[in-house]
Amino acid sequence: MEIKNYSSSTADFILLGMSSNPQMQKPLFAVFLVMYLITLVGNGLIILAIHSDSRLHTPMYFFLSNLSFMDICFTTVIVPNMLVNLLSETKFISYVGCLVQMYFFMALGNTDSYLLASMAIDRLVAICNHFHYDVVMSPRRCLLLLLGSCTISHLHSMLRVLLMSRLSFCASHVIKHFFCDTQPVLKLSCSDTTTNQIVVMTETLAVIATPFLCILFSYLRIIITVLKIPSAAGKWKAFSTCGSHLTVVVFFYGSVIYVYFRPLSMYSVVKDRVATLMYTIVTPMLNPFIYSLRNKDMKRGLRKLKDQVYS
């Protein structure tokens, strides 16, 4: 592929994707298409099962259904364009298209993190303040948590994209990634990116760290409370309600922290691409399995949905 030099800050970008090897394009297309379809079907079934079973109309499943919806939107921002590029010779994405993709990627990804925090709060109240659960986790408060998650995430995303739009790209416009992520795009800029880096290490740190710290605090309180339960069976029952959520948190935050909370000089194309793949495609695909395989309520809801379909 011929790489051109650009003087305009609004020229098209070239997304190299997961691999520049022509022989790998079709196999990668098949793999990511299957993963995307599994994500759509799996998360779609979770949403339908929750909405079709009145016994699942609880705060925990309210947040889970919204998490599944966000995961569908999150992967749809990235994967369809990546699939097109895998079969395309040019692999172009427009400057505006790149900023739009970056905006929704950050907005939906951050909303995911706040929903995970909301689910941690739900588990905290259910285990540590069980008798006041219905009052504390009322439908109104759950809706406010959802709206707050979306509002904070979209405002943060807007700030980041506005700062990015002020940069100029004077040399190569080749993004060594499979979508318009902030770090690889910043690496291409010939402008001073000091402000962007300060925002990343302050405002972005605060936006992402807030739900993460909320999750840590919630589980610290849960562990202290559970350890006071005298019977081993009681302890296991309490911890078992948190297992699926903790698994998703580890997958999601482990890769996010690895990719974003390092100086730009430490950015590694190959390692960061694999880590980004984990929370953008792999985790949304695995979420339905994690939340349903060991969850009796979800299994019952899925069986009820199947019975309704075939009845």
Protein Blocks (a to p, Z undefined) as FASTA:
>chain_A
ZZdddfbfkbccddebjbfcfklmmmmmmmmmmmmmmmmmmmmmmmmmmmmpmklmcfkl
mmmmmmmmmmmmmmmmmmmmmmmmmmpmklpacfklmmmmmmmmmmmmmmmmmmmmmmmm
mmmmmmmmmmlmmmmmgfklmmmmmmmmmmmmmmmmmmmmmmmmmpccfbbcbdcbfbdc
fklmmmmpcbdfklmmmmmmmmmmmmmmmmmmmmmmmmmmmmmmmmmpmblklmmmmmmm
mmmmmmmmmmmmmmmmmmmmccfklpcfklmmmmmmmmmmmmmmmmmmmmmmmmmklmmm
mmmmmmmmmZZ
